[in-house]
Amino acid sequence: MNDIQQRIASSFDAQGLMQTLGARLAHVQDGEVQIALDYAGHLSQQHGFMHAGAITSIVDSACGYAALTKAPPDSEVVSVEFKVNFLRPALGDRFLAIGKVQNAGKSLTVCTGEVRAFKGDDAASYKVIALMQATIANVAYGANK
């Protein structure tokens, strides 16, 4: 595991919300992070779809961690703003949030996120259910504690 992967994995493992949701770090590379989440009834809304809060949480984290891959070693990141468009109901057996850095500046990083819904075992067959545009800020290590 390289330094970027270790840095992201360490931070991800410390996130209580990701643990509560049952989310998993699926892929880490420079400028891109993927987070997986299986469907769970206790995370659904009243119609049986995955709740928008769970979907938003994983794509926000995917974008934030993508930004962290570009942040200076003495920095952490926090979300400054984001917008989510839900394209269709969150129906699936599993979900994958993909965060990608579009532009990394000194203090702000702009990311895009996509959430895919999968049914069954076919990894090539999915529907995009949500898109995110996010701005992430670099902050001094420990400043948000």
DOBA-785110 format. One record per residue (C-alpha): residue number from 1; residue in three letters; x, y, z. Coordinates in nm, 3 decimals. Layout:
BEGIN
+-----+---------+---------+---------+---------+
! num ! residuo !      c1 !      c2 !      c3 !
+-----+---------+---------+---------+---------+
! NUM !     ALA !       X !       Y !       Z !
...
+-----+---------+---------+---------+---------+
END
This chain:
BEGIN
+-----+---------+---------+---------+---------+
! num ! residuo !      c1 !      c2 !      c3 !
+-----+---------+---------+---------+---------+
!   1 !     MET !   0.000 !   0.000 !   0.000 !
!   2 !     ASN !   0.147 !   0.337 !  -0.098 !
!   3 !     ASP !   0.147 !   0.652 !   0.118 !
!   4 !     ILE !  -0.170 !   0.801 !  -0.040 !
!   5 !     GLN !  -0.363 !   0.476 !   0.002 !
!   6 !     GLN !  -0.247 !   0.443 !   0.364 !
!   7 !     ARG !  -0.337 !   0.806 !   0.440 !
!   8 !     ILE !  -0.689 !   0.763 !   0.299 !
!   9 !     ALA !  -0.745 !   0.421 !   0.459 !
!  10 !     SER !  -0.637 !   0.552 !   0.800 !
!  11 !     SER !  -0.871 !   0.849 !   0.784 !
!  12 !     PHE !  -1.158 !   0.641 !   0.643 !
!  13 !     ASP !  -1.125 !   0.385 !   0.925 !
!  14 !     ALA !  -1.160 !   0.669 !   1.178 !
!  15 !     GLN !  -1.493 !   0.787 !   1.033 !
!  16 !     GLY !  -1.780 !   0.678 !   1.255 !
!  17 !     LEU !  -2.047 !   0.750 !   0.994 !
!  18 !     MET !  -1.888 !   0.528 !   0.730 !
!  19 !     GLN !  -1.869 !   0.248 !   0.988 !
!  20 !     THR !  -2.232 !   0.302 !   1.085 !
!  21 !     LEU !  -2.343 !   0.286 !   0.721 !
!  22 !     GLY !  -2.128 !  -0.021 !   0.653 !
!  23 !     ALA !  -1.943 !   0.161 !   0.373 !
!  24 !     ARG !  -1.612 !   0.027 !   0.243 !
!  25 !     LEU !  -1.317 !   0.192 !   0.077 !
!  26 !     ALA !  -1.313 !   0.026 !  -0.266 !
!  27 !     HIS !  -1.039 !   0.205 !  -0.462 !
!  28 !     VAL !  -0.783 !   0.479 !  -0.403 !
!  29 !     GLN !  -0.559 !   0.646 !  -0.657 !
!  30 !     ASP !  -0.422 !   0.995 !  -0.701 !
!  31 !     GLY !  -0.725 !   1.219 !  -0.762 !
!  32 !     GLU !  -0.991 !   0.947 !  -0.736 !
!  33 !     VAL !  -1.153 !   0.753 !  -0.453 !
!  34 !     GLN !  -1.434 !   0.497 !  -0.465 !
!  35 !     ILE !  -1.656 !   0.396 !  -0.174 !
!  36 !     ALA !  -1.888 !   0.093 !  -0.182 !
!  37 !     LEU !  -2.211 !   0.044 !   0.011 !
!  38 !     ASP !  -2.446 !  -0.255 !   0.010 !
!  39 !     TYR !  -2.820 !  -0.208 !   0.023 !
!  40 !     ALA !  -2.955 !  -0.237 !   0.378 !
!  41 !     GLY !  -3.317 !  -0.205 !   0.486 !
!  42 !     HIS !  -3.222 !   0.004 !   0.789 !
!  43 !     LEU !  -3.071 !   0.262 !   0.548 !
!  44 !     SER !  -3.379 !   0.284 !   0.328 !
!  45 !     GLN !  -3.650 !   0.546 !   0.308 !
!  46 !     GLN !  -4.024 !   0.485 !   0.324 !
!  47 !     HIS !  -4.050 !   0.352 !  -0.034 !
!  48 !     GLY !  -3.769 !   0.101 !   0.010 !
!  49 !     PHE !  -3.506 !   0.298 !  -0.185 !
!  50 !     MET !  -3.168 !   0.365 !  -0.027 !
!  51 !     HIS !  -3.208 !   0.690 !   0.163 !
!  52 !     ALA !  -3.071 !   1.006 !   0.000 !
!  53 !     GLY !  -2.876 !   1.075 !   0.320 !
!  54 !     ALA !  -2.681 !   0.750 !   0.288 !
!  55 !     ILE !  -2.615 !   0.807 !  -0.082 !
!  56 !     THR !  -2.508 !   1.168 !  -0.022 !
!  57 !     SER !  -2.280 !   1.062 !   0.263 !
!  58 !     ILE !  -2.081 !   0.814 !   0.058 !
!  59 !     VAL !  -2.038 !   1.043 !  -0.243 !
!  60 !     ASP !  -1.942 !   1.337 !  -0.017 !
!  61 !     SER !  -1.677 !   1.118 !   0.144 !
!  62 !     ALA !  -1.555 !   0.990 !  -0.194 !
!  63 !     CYS !  -1.510 !   1.350 !  -0.313 !
!  64 !     GLY !  -1.345 !   1.454 !   0.013 !
!  65 !     TYR !  -1.099 !   1.167 !   0.005 !
!  66 !     ALA !  -1.024 !   1.228 !  -0.363 !
!  67 !     ALA !  -0.935 !   1.585 !  -0.260 !
!  68 !     LEU !  -0.720 !   1.453 !   0.026 !
!  69 !     THR !  -0.506 !   1.265 !  -0.228 !
!  70 !     LYS !  -0.405 !   1.607 !  -0.365 !
!  71 !     ALA !  -0.378 !   1.792 !  -0.032 !
!  72 !     PRO !  -0.043 !   1.878 !   0.128 !
!  73 !     PRO !   0.080 !   1.615 !   0.378 !
!  74 !     ASP !   0.019 !   1.851 !   0.674 !
!  75 !     SER !  -0.347 !   1.912 !   0.578 !
!  76 !     GLU !  -0.683 !   1.755 !   0.632 !
!  77 !     VAL !  -0.994 !   1.832 !   0.426 !
!  78 !     VAL !  -1.351 !   1.941 !   0.496 !
!  79 !     SER !  -1.646 !   1.992 !   0.264 !
!  80 !     VAL !  -1.726 !   2.356 !   0.198 !
!  81 !     GLU !  -2.027 !   2.302 !  -0.024 !
!  82 !     PHE !  -2.186 !   2.045 !  -0.248 !
!  83 !     LYS !  -2.484 !   1.995 !  -0.472 !
!  84 !     VAL !  -2.639 !   1.659 !  -0.547 !
!  85 !     ASN !  -2.869 !   1.574 !  -0.834 !
!  86 !     PHE !  -3.064 !   1.251 !  -0.789 !
!  87 !     LEU !  -3.130 !   1.114 !  -1.135 !
!  88 !     ARG !  -3.346 !   0.816 !  -1.039 !
!  89 !     PRO !  -3.448 !   0.619 !  -0.730 !
!  90 !     ALA !  -3.163 !   0.450 !  -0.543 !
!  91 !     LEU !  -3.261 !   0.094 !  -0.628 !
!  92 !     GLY !  -2.993 !  -0.172 !  -0.624 !
!  93 !     ASP !  -2.816 !  -0.444 !  -0.434 !
!  94 !     ARG !  -2.504 !  -0.233 !  -0.399 !
!  95 !     PHE !  -2.383 !   0.118 !  -0.468 !
!  96 !     LEU !  -2.049 !   0.268 !  -0.568 !
!  97 !     ALA !  -1.962 !   0.634 !  -0.512 !
!  98 !     ILE !  -1.678 !   0.767 !  -0.726 !
!  99 !     GLY !  -1.515 !   1.097 !  -0.634 !
! 100 !     LYS !  -1.278 !   1.265 !  -0.880 !
! 101 !     VAL !  -1.069 !   1.579 !  -0.849 !
! 102 !     GLN !  -1.134 !   1.827 !  -1.129 !
! 103 !     ASN !  -0.909 !   2.105 !  -0.999 !
! 104 !     ALA !  -0.684 !   2.117 !  -0.695 !
! 105 !     GLY !  -0.582 !   2.463 !  -0.576 !
! 106 !     LYS !  -0.383 !   2.576 !  -0.272 !
! 107 !     SER !  -0.681 !   2.594 !  -0.041 !
! 108 !     LEU !  -0.983 !   2.464 !  -0.238 !
! 109 !     THR !  -1.036 !   2.155 !  -0.449 !
! 110 !     VAL !  -1.329 !   2.108 !  -0.686 !
! 111 !     CYS !  -1.452 !   1.751 !  -0.727 !
! 112 !     THR !  -1.724 !   1.568 !  -0.911 !
! 113 !     GLY !  -1.895 !   1.259 !  -0.781 !
! 114 !     GLU !  -2.108 !   0.987 !  -0.930 !
! 115 !     VAL !  -2.307 !   0.713 !  -0.758 !
! 116 !     ARG !  -2.377 !   0.392 !  -0.945 !
! 117 !     ALA !  -2.641 !   0.133 !  -0.851 !
! 118 !     PHE !  -2.580 !  -0.233 !  -0.933 !
! 119 !     LYS !  -2.824 !  -0.524 !  -0.935 !
! 120 !     GLY !  -2.688 !  -0.877 !  -0.920 !
! 121 !     ASP !  -2.328 !  -0.971 !  -0.990 !
! 122 !     ASP !  -2.282 !  -0.796 !  -1.324 !
! 123 !     ALA !  -2.018 !  -0.529 !  -1.253 !
! 124 !     ALA !  -2.056 !  -0.383 !  -1.603 !
! 125 !     SER !  -2.430 !  -0.324 !  -1.571 !
! 126 !     TYR !  -2.523 !  -0.026 !  -1.356 !
! 127 !     LYS !  -2.732 !   0.288 !  -1.350 !
! 128 !     VAL !  -2.602 !   0.627 !  -1.242 !
! 129 !     ILE !  -2.840 !   0.741 !  -0.970 !
! 130 !     ALA !  -2.674 !   1.061 !  -0.844 !
! 131 !     LEU !  -2.420 !   1.324 !  -0.943 !
! 132 !     MET !  -2.236 !   1.562 !  -0.709 !
! 133 !     GLN !  -2.040 !   1.882 !  -0.754 !
! 134 !     ALA !  -1.832 !   1.955 !  -0.444 !
! 135 !     THR !  -1.585 !   2.210 !  -0.312 !
! 136 !     ILE !  -1.343 !   2.080 !  -0.052 !
! 137 !     ALA !  -1.113 !   2.296 !   0.164 !
! 138 !     ASN !  -0.766 !   2.209 !   0.287 !
! 139 !     VAL !  -0.730 !   2.282 !   0.658 !
! 140 !     ALA !  -0.430 !   2.260 !   0.890 !
! 141 !     TYR !  -0.392 !   1.915 !   1.044 !
! 142 !     GLY !  -0.592 !   1.899 !   1.365 !
! 143 !     ALA !  -0.761 !   2.237 !   1.306 !
! 144 !     ASN !  -1.107 !   2.082 !   1.295 !
! 145 !     LYS !  -1.071 !   1.886 !   1.619 !
+-----+---------+---------+---------+---------+
END
